Amino acid sequence: MVWIPAGEFRQGGDNAQAADDEYPKHNVKLDGFWIDVTEVTNAQFAEFVKATGYVTTAEKKPEWDEIQKQLPPGTPKPDESLFVAASLVFRPTPAQVSLDDNSQWWEWKEGANWRHPEGPGSDIKGKDTYPVVHVSWFDAQAYAKWAGKRLPTEAEWEYASRGGLDNNIYPWGNEPVNSGVPRANFWQGNFPSKNTVADKFYYSAPVKSFSPNGYGLYDMAGNVWEWCADLYHHDYYKDVRNGAVNPKGPSTSFDPAEPTASKRVMRGGSYLCNDSYCSGYRSARRMRSTEDSSFQHLGFRCVSDK
């Protein structure tokens, strides 16, 4: 871990790519905190599982009673065949498609989990230093508690990501993500059909494969999305427009796209991010998903107050 000194910054969108939920840009003051230099790796997560016998969300059969709570009233129960231990795995499309429907490149794959990131037949042998994926928010919380740490607040994460730079678009500054030497693991080419792999990685990369930011933190842009502690609310920044001190996020969740679902914040982008789609490697970019969600491009890192 590295120490992030107490300070003040402007949280929110920095350029024309910013989404509505990144505004208004506002002032935030934070106490100092420790943060993991890298995303939690397969080796670190395996140590946790060995010590505790923990079973991740993706390794358990979903319960309809729990899923139903996130859905609009009257939603019919899906076919029983879908209620299997599974997770969401990326599959490229054979040709360029509209980016309005992400079900075209995500597959609910039985047997996909942190040990088998691409589903049955895949494994993490030789990938100790890769970020653990297919972890839900609950899984990340459980690991953090075991490690004597916690998940970062959204404000802490963005402050750390900026690496001491004021109002810059990326953790490295303002130079466009597609120019010069690759500074992060992201999708080059036409998403989701053709990745030119200019950064040498089609999927996730070992942590520390790219240069760190000003605080010495790796992969604060790209590689895998990272869970934060906060609930997600589309209009939260409007509530703190006049400034905030050590904000912990909203008391309730609201995503206009799925108003009945309770969601948590994800930050940092992933190897699937591209300017045409999500530009998730921007320091201000906000993403969200339900607490029980797990994906092939989603992990986490921890923070500590002591």
FILUMDO-272486 format. One record per residue (C-alpha): residue number from 1; residue in three letters; chain; x, y, z. Coordinates in nm, 3 decimals. Example, Ala and Ser with C-alpha at 12.3 -4.5 7.8 and 13.67 -1.06 7.14 Angstrom:
site num:1; residu:ALA; chaine:A; X:1.230; Y:-0.450; Z:0.780
site num:2; residu:SER; chaine:A; X:1.367; Y:-0.106; Z:0.714
//
This chain:
site num:1; residu:MET; chaine:A; X:0.000; Y:0.000; Z:0.000
site num:2; residu:VAL; chaine:A; X:0.098; Y:0.365; Z:-0.039
site num:3; residu:TRP; chaine:A; X:-0.008; Y:0.663; Z:0.170
site num:4; residu:ILE; chaine:A; X:-0.228; Y:0.922; Z:0.002
site num:5; residu:PRO; chaine:A; X:-0.191; Y:1.249; Z:0.194
site num:6; residu:ALA; chaine:A; X:-0.492; Y:1.449; Z:0.307
site num:7; residu:GLY; chaine:A; X:-0.599; Y:1.700; Z:0.049
site num:8; residu:GLU; chaine:A; X:-0.858; Y:1.865; Z:-0.166
site num:9; residu:PHE; chaine:A; X:-0.961; Y:1.816; Z:-0.529
site num:10; residu:ARG; chaine:A; X:-1.234; Y:1.884; Z:-0.781
site num:11; residu:GLN; chaine:A; X:-1.442; Y:1.573; Z:-0.841
site num:12; residu:GLY; chaine:A; X:-1.627; Y:1.525; Z:-1.168
site num:13; residu:GLY; chaine:A; X:-1.602; Y:1.539; Z:-1.546
site num:14; residu:ASP; chaine:A; X:-1.305; Y:1.700; Z:-1.720
site num:15; residu:ASN; chaine:A; X:-1.392; Y:1.695; Z:-2.091
site num:16; residu:ALA; chaine:A; X:-1.671; Y:1.659; Z:-2.344
site num:17; residu:GLN; chaine:A; X:-1.684; Y:1.280; Z:-2.293
site num:18; residu:ALA; chaine:A; X:-1.818; Y:1.325; Z:-1.940
site num:19; residu:ALA; chaine:A; X:-2.163; Y:1.179; Z:-1.873
site num:20; residu:ASP; chaine:A; X:-2.448; Y:1.356; Z:-1.695
site num:21; residu:ASP; chaine:A; X:-2.374; Y:1.178; Z:-1.368
site num:22; residu:GLU; chaine:A; X:-2.021; Y:1.328; Z:-1.362
site num:23; residu:TYR; chaine:A; X:-2.164; Y:1.677; Z:-1.306
site num:24; residu:PRO; chaine:A; X:-2.163; Y:1.919; Z:-1.141
site num:25; residu:LYS; chaine:A; X:-1.789; Y:1.919; Z:-1.073
site num:26; residu:HIS; chaine:A; X:-1.749; Y:1.994; Z:-0.703
site num:27; residu:ASN; chaine:A; X:-1.493; Y:2.039; Z:-0.429
site num:28; residu:VAL; chaine:A; X:-1.401; Y:1.745; Z:-0.203
site num:29; residu:LYS; chaine:A; X:-1.176; Y:1.737; Z:0.104
site num:30; residu:LEU; chaine:A; X:-1.033; Y:1.404; Z:0.222
site num:31; residu:ASP; chaine:A; X:-0.831; Y:1.278; Z:0.515
site num:32; residu:GLY; chaine:A; X:-0.521; Y:1.076; Z:0.429
site num:33; residu:PHE; chaine:A; X:-0.553; Y:0.702; Z:0.367
site num:34; residu:TRP; chaine:A; X:-0.356; Y:0.399; Z:0.253
site num:35; residu:ILE; chaine:A; X:-0.442; Y:0.231; Z:-0.077
site num:36; residu:ASP; chaine:A; X:-0.327; Y:-0.089; Z:-0.246
site num:37; residu:VAL; chaine:A; X:-0.061; Y:-0.025; Z:-0.508
site num:38; residu:THR; chaine:A; X:-0.229; Y:-0.277; Z:-0.740
site num:39; residu:GLU; chaine:A; X:-0.560; Y:-0.446; Z:-0.792
site num:40; residu:VAL; chaine:A; X:-0.606; Y:-0.754; Z:-0.571
site num:41; residu:THR; chaine:A; X:-0.444; Y:-1.045; Z:-0.754
site num:42; residu:ASN; chaine:A; X:-0.540; Y:-1.407; Z:-0.803
site num:43; residu:ALA; chaine:A; X:-0.267; Y:-1.511; Z:-0.558
site num:44; residu:GLN; chaine:A; X:-0.392; Y:-1.276; Z:-0.289
site num:45; residu:PHE; chaine:A; X:-0.754; Y:-1.383; Z:-0.334
site num:46; residu:ALA; chaine:A; X:-0.653; Y:-1.751; Z:-0.332
site num:47; residu:GLU; chaine:A; X:-0.482; Y:-1.695; Z:0.004
site num:48; residu:PHE; chaine:A; X:-0.809; Y:-1.550; Z:0.140
site num:49; residu:VAL; chaine:A; X:-1.015; Y:-1.842; Z:0.009
site num:50; residu:LYS; chaine:A; X:-0.767; Y:-2.096; Z:0.149
site num:51; residu:ALA; chaine:A; X:-0.776; Y:-1.932; Z:0.491
site num:52; residu:THR; chaine:A; X:-1.153; Y:-1.892; Z:0.513
site num:53; residu:GLY; chaine:A; X:-1.316; Y:-2.144; Z:0.278
site num:54; residu:TYR; chaine:A; X:-1.505; Y:-1.854; Z:0.122
site num:55; residu:VAL; chaine:A; X:-1.730; Y:-1.930; Z:-0.175
site num:56; residu:THR; chaine:A; X:-1.788; Y:-1.645; Z:-0.421
site num:57; residu:THR; chaine:A; X:-2.124; Y:-1.532; Z:-0.556
site num:58; residu:ALA; chaine:A; X:-2.045; Y:-1.672; Z:-0.903
site num:59; residu:GLU; chaine:A; X:-1.981; Y:-2.015; Z:-0.753
site num:60; residu:LYS; chaine:A; X:-2.331; Y:-2.036; Z:-0.604
site num:61; residu:LYS; chaine:A; X:-2.668; Y:-2.095; Z:-0.769
site num:62; residu:PRO; chaine:A; X:-2.867; Y:-1.767; Z:-0.780
site num:63; residu:GLU; chaine:A; X:-3.185; Y:-1.748; Z:-0.572
site num:64; residu:TRP; chaine:A; X:-3.493; Y:-1.610; Z:-0.748
site num:65; residu:ASP; chaine:A; X:-3.622; Y:-1.453; Z:-0.425
site num:66; residu:GLU; chaine:A; X:-3.308; Y:-1.235; Z:-0.410
site num:67; residu:ILE; chaine:A; X:-3.296; Y:-1.149; Z:-0.782
site num:68; residu:GLN; chaine:A; X:-3.664; Y:-1.055; Z:-0.778
site num:69; residu:LYS; chaine:A; X:-3.594; Y:-0.772; Z:-0.533
site num:70; residu:GLN; chaine:A; X:-3.390; Y:-0.592; Z:-0.801
site num:71; residu:LEU; chaine:A; X:-3.653; Y:-0.620; Z:-1.075
site num:72; residu:PRO; chaine:A; X:-3.974; Y:-0.431; Z:-1.154
site num:73; residu:PRO; chaine:A; X:-4.286; Y:-0.581; Z:-0.989
site num:74; residu:GLY; chaine:A; X:-4.445; Y:-0.851; Z:-1.201
site num:75; residu:THR; chaine:A; X:-4.125; Y:-0.952; Z:-1.382
site num:76; residu:PRO; chaine:A; X:-4.173; Y:-1.316; Z:-1.483
site num:77; residu:LYS; chaine:A; X:-3.933; Y:-1.575; Z:-1.345
site num:78; residu:PRO; chaine:A; X:-3.670; Y:-1.682; Z:-1.604
site num:79; residu:ASP; chaine:A; X:-3.640; Y:-2.042; Z:-1.712
site num:80; residu:GLU; chaine:A; X:-3.505; Y:-2.268; Z:-1.438
site num:81; residu:SER; chaine:A; X:-3.212; Y:-2.365; Z:-1.662
site num:82; residu:LEU; chaine:A; X:-3.063; Y:-2.019; Z:-1.606
site num:83; residu:PHE; chaine:A; X:-3.040; Y:-2.066; Z:-1.230
site num:84; residu:VAL; chaine:A; X:-2.689; Y:-2.210; Z:-1.226
site num:85; residu:ALA; chaine:A; X:-2.356; Y:-2.106; Z:-1.078
site num:86; residu:ALA; chaine:A; X:-2.231; Y:-1.872; Z:-1.351
site num:87; residu:SER; chaine:A; X:-2.088; Y:-1.531; Z:-1.435
site num:88; residu:LEU; chaine:A; X:-2.071; Y:-1.293; Z:-1.729
site num:89; residu:VAL; chaine:A; X:-1.800; Y:-1.366; Z:-1.988
site num:90; residu:PHE; chaine:A; X:-1.704; Y:-1.142; Z:-2.279
site num:91; residu:ARG; chaine:A; X:-1.743; Y:-1.274; Z:-2.632
site num:92; residu:PRO; chaine:A; X:-1.641; Y:-1.061; Z:-2.931
site num:93; residu:THR; chaine:A; X:-1.898; Y:-1.008; Z:-3.203
site num:94; residu:PRO; chaine:A; X:-1.822; Y:-1.142; Z:-3.554
site num:95; residu:ALA; chaine:A; X:-1.876; Y:-0.797; Z:-3.705
site num:96; residu:GLN; chaine:A; X:-1.936; Y:-0.439; Z:-3.594
site num:97; residu:VAL; chaine:A; X:-2.269; Y:-0.396; Z:-3.413
site num:98; residu:SER; chaine:A; X:-2.471; Y:-0.120; Z:-3.253
site num:99; residu:LEU; chaine:A; X:-2.333; Y:-0.041; Z:-2.906
site num:100; residu:ASP; chaine:A; X:-2.680; Y:0.011; Z:-2.758
site num:101; residu:ASP; chaine:A; X:-2.725; Y:-0.353; Z:-2.653
site num:102; residu:ASN; chaine:A; X:-2.443; Y:-0.500; Z:-2.444
site num:103; residu:SER; chaine:A; X:-2.607; Y:-0.843; Z:-2.436
site num:104; residu:GLN; chaine:A; X:-2.449; Y:-0.888; Z:-2.780
site num:105; residu:TRP; chaine:A; X:-2.105; Y:-0.931; Z:-2.622
site num:106; residu:TRP; chaine:A; X:-2.181; Y:-1.066; Z:-2.274
site num:107; residu:GLU; chaine:A; X:-2.263; Y:-1.432; Z:-2.212
site num:108; residu:TRP; chaine:A; X:-2.407; Y:-1.577; Z:-1.888
site num:109; residu:LYS; chaine:A; X:-2.167; Y:-1.872; Z:-1.873
site num:110; residu:GLU; chaine:A; X:-2.212; Y:-2.165; Z:-1.638
site num:111; residu:GLY; chaine:A; X:-1.892; Y:-2.252; Z:-1.454
site num:112; residu:ALA; chaine:A; X:-1.730; Y:-1.910; Z:-1.505
site num:113; residu:ASN; chaine:A; X:-1.579; Y:-1.777; Z:-1.182
site num:114; residu:TRP; chaine:A; X:-1.254; Y:-1.640; Z:-1.042
site num:115; residu:ARG; chaine:A; X:-1.082; Y:-1.977; Z:-1.087
site num:116; residu:HIS; chaine:A; X:-1.216; Y:-2.020; Z:-1.441
site num:117; residu:PRO; chaine:A; X:-1.233; Y:-1.668; Z:-1.589
site num:118; residu:GLU; chaine:A; X:-1.340; Y:-1.775; Z:-1.939
site num:119; residu:GLY; chaine:A; X:-1.558; Y:-2.062; Z:-1.819
site num:120; residu:PRO; chaine:A; X:-1.498; Y:-2.439; Z:-1.798
site num:121; residu:GLY; chaine:A; X:-1.165; Y:-2.538; Z:-1.950
site num:122; residu:SER; chaine:A; X:-0.997; Y:-2.213; Z:-1.853
site num:123; residu:ASP; chaine:A; X:-0.790; Y:-2.159; Z:-1.540
site num:124; residu:ILE; chaine:A; X:-0.555; Y:-1.917; Z:-1.366
site num:125; residu:LYS; chaine:A; X:-0.242; Y:-2.133; Z:-1.365
site num:126; residu:GLY; chaine:A; X:0.058; Y:-1.908; Z:-1.414
site num:127; residu:LYS; chaine:A; X:-0.159; Y:-1.601; Z:-1.352
site num:128; residu:ASP; chaine:A; X:-0.085; Y:-1.529; Z:-0.987
site num:129; residu:THR; chaine:A; X:-0.009; Y:-1.166; Z:-1.065
site num:130; residu:TYR; chaine:A; X:-0.320; Y:-1.103; Z:-1.272
site num:131; residu:PRO; chaine:A; X:-0.612; Y:-0.920; Z:-1.107
site num:132; residu:VAL; chaine:A; X:-0.879; Y:-1.147; Z:-0.965
site num:133; residu:VAL; chaine:A; X:-1.207; Y:-1.115; Z:-1.159
site num:134; residu:HIS; chaine:A; X:-1.562; Y:-1.249; Z:-1.138
site num:135; residu:VAL; chaine:A; X:-1.591; Y:-1.108; Z:-0.786
site num:136; residu:SER; chaine:A; X:-1.915; Y:-0.948; Z:-0.669
site num:137; residu:TRP; chaine:A; X:-1.930; Y:-0.647; Z:-0.439
site num:138; residu:PHE; chaine:A; X:-2.008; Y:-0.891; Z:-0.157
site num:139; residu:ASP; chaine:A; X:-1.694; Y:-1.091; Z:-0.240
site num:140; residu:ALA; chaine:A; X:-1.478; Y:-0.778; Z:-0.244
site num:141; residu:GLN; chaine:A; X:-1.623; Y:-0.669; Z:0.090
site num:142; residu:ALA; chaine:A; X:-1.551; Y:-1.010; Z:0.244
site num:143; residu:TYR; chaine:A; X:-1.188; Y:-1.004; Z:0.126
site num:144; residu:ALA; chaine:A; X:-1.134; Y:-0.649; Z:0.251
site num:145; residu:LYS; chaine:A; X:-1.270; Y:-0.735; Z:0.597
site num:146; residu:TRP; chaine:A; X:-1.047; Y:-1.045; Z:0.617
site num:147; residu:ALA; chaine:A; X:-0.744; Y:-0.837; Z:0.515
site num:148; residu:GLY; chaine:A; X:-0.818; Y:-0.574; Z:0.781
site num:149; residu:LYS; chaine:A; X:-0.899; Y:-0.317; Z:0.514
site num:150; residu:ARG; chaine:A; X:-1.206; Y:-0.177; Z:0.337
site num:151; residu:LEU; chaine:A; X:-1.320; Y:-0.077; Z:-0.009
site num:152; residu:PRO; chaine:A; X:-1.241; Y:0.280; Z:-0.113
site num:153; residu:THR; chaine:A; X:-1.510; Y:0.544; Z:-0.126
site num:154; residu:GLU; chaine:A; X:-1.577; Y:0.679; Z:-0.473
site num:155; residu:ALA; chaine:A; X:-1.414; Y:1.009; Z:-0.377
site num:156; residu:GLU; chaine:A; X:-1.104; Y:0.837; Z:-0.238
site num:157; residu:TRP; chaine:A; X:-1.073; Y:0.629; Z:-0.552
site num:158; residu:GLU; chaine:A; X:-1.092; Y:0.930; Z:-0.787
site num:159; residu:TYR; chaine:A; X:-0.855; Y:1.137; Z:-0.573
site num:160; residu:ALA; chaine:A; X:-0.598; Y:0.855; Z:-0.577
site num:161; residu:SER; chaine:A; X:-0.650; Y:0.795; Z:-0.949
site num:162; residu:ARG; chaine:A; X:-0.565; Y:1.154; Z:-1.034
site num:163; residu:GLY; chaine:A; X:-0.219; Y:1.105; Z:-0.885
site num:164; residu:GLY; chaine:A; X:-0.183; Y:1.463; Z:-0.766
site num:165; residu:LEU; chaine:A; X:-0.280; Y:1.621; Z:-1.100
site num:166; residu:ASP; chaine:A; X:-0.551; Y:1.889; Z:-1.102
site num:167; residu:ASN; chaine:A; X:-0.848; Y:1.844; Z:-1.336
site num:168; residu:ASN; chaine:A; X:-0.662; Y:1.618; Z:-1.580
site num:169; residu:ILE; chaine:A; X:-0.857; Y:1.368; Z:-1.789
site num:170; residu:TYR; chaine:A; X:-0.646; Y:1.058; Z:-1.720
site num:171; residu:PRO; chaine:A; X:-0.419; Y:0.938; Z:-1.437
site num:172; residu:TRP; chaine:A; X:-0.118; Y:1.027; Z:-1.656
site num:173; residu:GLY; chaine:A; X:-0.241; Y:1.370; Z:-1.765
site num:174; residu:ASN; chaine:A; X:-0.428; Y:1.494; Z:-2.073
site num:175; residu:GLU; chaine:A; X:-0.248; Y:1.318; Z:-2.359
site num:176; residu:PRO; chaine:A; X:-0.510; Y:1.118; Z:-2.555
site num:177; residu:VAL; chaine:A; X:-0.530; Y:0.751; Z:-2.464
site num:178; residu:ASN; chaine:A; X:-0.459; Y:0.644; Z:-2.823
site num:179; residu:SER; chaine:A; X:-0.143; Y:0.850; Z:-2.869
site num:180; residu:GLY; chaine:A; X:0.213; Y:0.756; Z:-2.784
site num:181; residu:VAL; chaine:A; X:0.320; Y:0.450; Z:-2.586
site num:182; residu:PRO; chaine:A; X:0.021; Y:0.260; Z:-2.434
site num:183; residu:ARG; chaine:A; X:-0.025; Y:0.376; Z:-2.075
site num:184; residu:ALA; chaine:A; X:-0.304; Y:0.137; Z:-1.987
site num:185; residu:ASN; chaine:A; X:-0.469; Y:-0.190; Z:-2.087
site num:186; residu:PHE; chaine:A; X:-0.774; Y:-0.101; Z:-2.297
site num:187; residu:TRP; chaine:A; X:-0.942; Y:-0.198; Z:-2.625
site num:188; residu:GLN; chaine:A; X:-0.765; Y:-0.072; Z:-2.937
site num:189; residu:GLY; chaine:A; X:-0.956; Y:-0.104; Z:-3.262
site num:190; residu:ASN; chaine:A; X:-1.328; Y:-0.146; Z:-3.322
site num:191; residu:PHE; chaine:A; X:-1.519; Y:-0.252; Z:-3.012
site num:192; residu:PRO; chaine:A; X:-1.653; Y:-0.521; Z:-2.969
site num:193; residu:SER; chaine:A; X:-1.544; Y:-0.701; Z:-3.286
site num:194; residu:LYS; chaine:A; X:-1.176; Y:-0.625; Z:-3.352
site num:195; residu:ASN; chaine:A; X:-0.899; Y:-0.559; Z:-3.099
site num:196; residu:THR; chaine:A; X:-0.564; Y:-0.475; Z:-3.256
site num:197; residu:VAL; chaine:A; X:-0.392; Y:-0.559; Z:-2.924
site num:198; residu:ALA; chaine:A; X:-0.152; Y:-0.266; Z:-2.962
site num:199; residu:ASP; chaine:A; X:-0.098; Y:-0.280; Z:-2.584
site num:200; residu:LYS; chaine:A; X:-0.012; Y:-0.655; Z:-2.614
site num:201; residu:PHE; chaine:A; X:-0.308; Y:-0.774; Z:-2.403
site num:202; residu:TYR; chaine:A; X:-0.645; Y:-0.898; Z:-2.531
site num:203; residu:TYR; chaine:A; X:-0.785; Y:-0.968; Z:-2.184
site num:204; residu:SER; chaine:A; X:-0.646; Y:-0.851; Z:-1.848
site num:205; residu:ALA; chaine:A; X:-0.275; Y:-0.792; Z:-1.794
site num:206; residu:PRO; chaine:A; X:-0.051; Y:-0.876; Z:-1.498
site num:207; residu:VAL; chaine:A; X:-0.058; Y:-0.590; Z:-1.248
site num:208; residu:LYS; chaine:A; X:0.226; Y:-0.340; Z:-1.292
site num:209; residu:SER; chaine:A; X:0.240; Y:-0.400; Z:-1.670
site num:210; residu:PHE; chaine:A; X:0.207; Y:-0.025; Z:-1.730
site num:211; residu:SER; chaine:A; X:0.361; Y:0.281; Z:-1.569
site num:212; residu:PRO; chaine:A; X:0.215; Y:0.402; Z:-1.237
site num:213; residu:ASN; chaine:A; X:0.052; Y:0.739; Z:-1.176
site num:214; residu:GLY; chaine:A; X:0.198; Y:1.018; Z:-0.965
site num:215; residu:TYR; chaine:A; X:0.117; Y:0.838; Z:-0.641
site num:216; residu:GLY; chaine:A; X:0.285; Y:0.517; Z:-0.755
site num:217; residu:LEU; chaine:A; X:-0.046; Y:0.336; Z:-0.819
site num:218; residu:TYR; chaine:A; X:-0.082; Y:0.090; Z:-1.106
site num:219; residu:ASP; chaine:A; X:-0.382; Y:0.026; Z:-1.333
site num:220; residu:MET; chaine:A; X:-0.595; Y:0.313; Z:-1.208
site num:221; residu:ALA; chaine:A; X:-0.697; Y:0.327; Z:-1.574
site num:222; residu:GLY; chaine:A; X:-0.792; Y:0.014; Z:-1.766
site num:223; residu:ASN; chaine:A; X:-0.718; Y:-0.354; Z:-1.692
site num:224; residu:VAL; chaine:A; X:-1.027; Y:-0.427; Z:-1.478
site num:225; residu:TRP; chaine:A; X:-1.305; Y:-0.219; Z:-1.329
site num:226; residu:GLU; chaine:A; X:-1.282; Y:-0.178; Z:-0.951
site num:227; residu:TRP; chaine:A; X:-1.560; Y:-0.188; Z:-0.691
site num:228; residu:CYS; chaine:A; X:-1.602; Y:0.108; Z:-0.456
site num:229; residu:ALA; chaine:A; X:-1.787; Y:0.115; Z:-0.124
site num:230; residu:ASP; chaine:A; X:-2.052; Y:0.371; Z:-0.229
site num:231; residu:LEU; chaine:A; X:-2.404; Y:0.316; Z:-0.344
site num:232; residu:TYR; chaine:A; X:-2.460; Y:0.460; Z:-0.692
site num:233; residu:HIS; chaine:A; X:-2.705; Y:0.747; Z:-0.744
site num:234; residu:HIS; chaine:A; X:-2.728; Y:0.921; Z:-1.079
site num:235; residu:ASP; chaine:A; X:-2.789; Y:1.263; Z:-0.920
site num:236; residu:TYR; chaine:A; X:-2.557; Y:1.235; Z:-0.620
site num:237; residu:TYR; chaine:A; X:-2.319; Y:1.507; Z:-0.736
site num:238; residu:LYS; chaine:A; X:-2.608; Y:1.754; Z:-0.735
site num:239; residu:ASP; chaine:A; X:-2.650; Y:1.688; Z:-0.362
site num:240; residu:VAL; chaine:A; X:-2.284; Y:1.770; Z:-0.289
site num:241; residu:ARG; chaine:A; X:-2.243; Y:2.050; Z:-0.543
site num:242; residu:ASN; chaine:A; X:-2.140; Y:2.291; Z:-0.265
site num:243; residu:GLY; chaine:A; X:-1.857; Y:2.065; Z:-0.151
site num:244; residu:ALA; chaine:A; X:-1.808; Y:1.762; Z:0.072
site num:245; residu:VAL; chaine:A; X:-1.571; Y:1.640; Z:0.342
site num:246; residu:ASN; chaine:A; X:-1.488; Y:1.267; Z:0.343
site num:247; residu:PRO; chaine:A; X:-1.809; Y:1.182; Z:0.153
site num:248; residu:LYS; chaine:A; X:-1.939; Y:0.827; Z:0.186
site num:249; residu:GLY; chaine:A; X:-2.186; Y:0.842; Z:-0.101
site num:250; residu:PRO; chaine:A; X:-2.565; Y:0.860; Z:-0.111
site num:251; residu:SER; chaine:A; X:-2.795; Y:0.685; Z:0.137
site num:252; residu:THR; chaine:A; X:-2.998; Y:0.529; Z:-0.145
site num:253; residu:SER; chaine:A; X:-2.924; Y:0.399; Z:-0.493
site num:254; residu:PHE; chaine:A; X:-3.085; Y:0.514; Z:-0.815
site num:255; residu:ASP; chaine:A; X:-3.003; Y:0.429; Z:-1.176
site num:256; residu:PRO; chaine:A; X:-3.263; Y:0.568; Z:-1.420
site num:257; residu:ALA; chaine:A; X:-3.191; Y:0.276; Z:-1.655
site num:258; residu:GLU; chaine:A; X:-3.292; Y:0.027; Z:-1.383
site num:259; residu:PRO; chaine:A; X:-3.476; Y:0.223; Z:-1.114
site num:260; residu:THR; chaine:A; X:-3.565; Y:-0.077; Z:-0.896
site num:261; residu:ALA; chaine:A; X:-3.208; Y:-0.213; Z:-0.870
site num:262; residu:SER; chaine:A; X:-2.969; Y:-0.122; Z:-0.588
site num:263; residu:LYS; chaine:A; X:-2.623; Y:-0.062; Z:-0.733
site num:264; residu:ARG; chaine:A; X:-2.267; Y:0.014; Z:-0.623
site num:265; residu:VAL; chaine:A; X:-2.008; Y:0.230; Z:-0.794
site num:266; residu:MET; chaine:A; X:-1.735; Y:0.083; Z:-1.016
site num:267; residu:ARG; chaine:A; X:-1.432; Y:0.286; Z:-1.127
site num:268; residu:GLY; chaine:A; X:-1.128; Y:0.279; Z:-1.354
site num:269; residu:GLY; chaine:A; X:-1.238; Y:0.114; Z:-1.676
site num:270; residu:SER; chaine:A; X:-1.113; Y:-0.216; Z:-1.814
site num:271; residu:TYR; chaine:A; X:-0.944; Y:-0.390; Z:-2.105
site num:272; residu:LEU; chaine:A; X:-1.278; Y:-0.361; Z:-2.286
site num:273; residu:CYS; chaine:A; X:-1.299; Y:0.018; Z:-2.269
site num:274; residu:ASN; chaine:A; X:-1.274; Y:0.223; Z:-2.587
site num:275; residu:ASP; chaine:A; X:-1.353; Y:0.587; Z:-2.665
site num:276; residu:SER; chaine:A; X:-1.638; Y:0.472; Z:-2.890
site num:277; residu:TYR; chaine:A; X:-1.806; Y:0.291; Z:-2.603
site num:278; residu:CYS; chaine:A; X:-1.736; Y:0.391; Z:-2.241
site num:279; residu:SER; chaine:A; X:-1.405; Y:0.583; Z:-2.212
site num:280; residu:GLY; chaine:A; X:-1.386; Y:0.425; Z:-1.867
site num:281; residu:TYR; chaine:A; X:-1.018; Y:0.499; Z:-1.824
site num:282; residu:ARG; chaine:A; X:-1.098; Y:0.866; Z:-1.755
site num:283; residu:SER; chaine:A; X:-1.041; Y:0.948; Z:-1.386
site num:284; residu:ALA; chaine:A; X:-1.392; Y:1.092; Z:-1.348
site num:285; residu:ARG; chaine:A; X:-1.581; Y:0.814; Z:-1.525
site num:286; residu:ARG; chaine:A; X:-1.854; Y:0.649; Z:-1.313
site num:287; residu:MET; chaine:A; X:-1.996; Y:0.303; Z:-1.371
site num:288; residu:ARG; chaine:A; X:-2.232; Y:0.089; Z:-1.164
site num:289; residu:SER; chaine:A; X:-2.375; Y:-0.257; Z:-1.119
site num:290; residu:THR; chaine:A; X:-2.579; Y:-0.456; Z:-0.868
site num:291; residu:GLU; chaine:A; X:-2.393; Y:-0.591; Z:-0.566
site num:292; residu:ASP; chaine:A; X:-2.430; Y:-0.952; Z:-0.679
site num:293; residu:SER; chaine:A; X:-2.288; Y:-0.883; Z:-1.027
site num:294; residu:SER; chaine:A; X:-1.967; Y:-1.047; Z:-1.145
site num:295; residu:PHE; chaine:A; X:-1.788; Y:-0.999; Z:-1.476
site num:296; residu:GLN; chaine:A; X:-1.474; Y:-1.113; Z:-1.652
site num:297; residu:HIS; chaine:A; X:-1.344; Y:-0.753; Z:-1.637
site num:298; residu:LEU; chaine:A; X:-1.432; Y:-0.657; Z:-1.279
site num:299; residu:GLY; chaine:A; X:-1.209; Y:-0.669; Z:-0.971
site num:300; residu:PHE; chaine:A; X:-1.112; Y:-0.436; Z:-0.685
site num:301; residu:ARG; chaine:A; X:-0.842; Y:-0.290; Z:-0.461
site num:302; residu:CYS; chaine:A; X:-0.856; Y:-0.197; Z:-0.093
site num:303; residu:VAL; chaine:A; X:-0.780; Y:0.100; Z:0.130
site num:304; residu:SER; chaine:A; X:-0.704; Y:0.143; Z:0.500
site num:305; residu:ASP; chaine:A; X:-0.714; Y:0.429; Z:0.748
site num:306; residu:LYS; chaine:A; X:-0.417; Y:0.304; Z:0.951
//
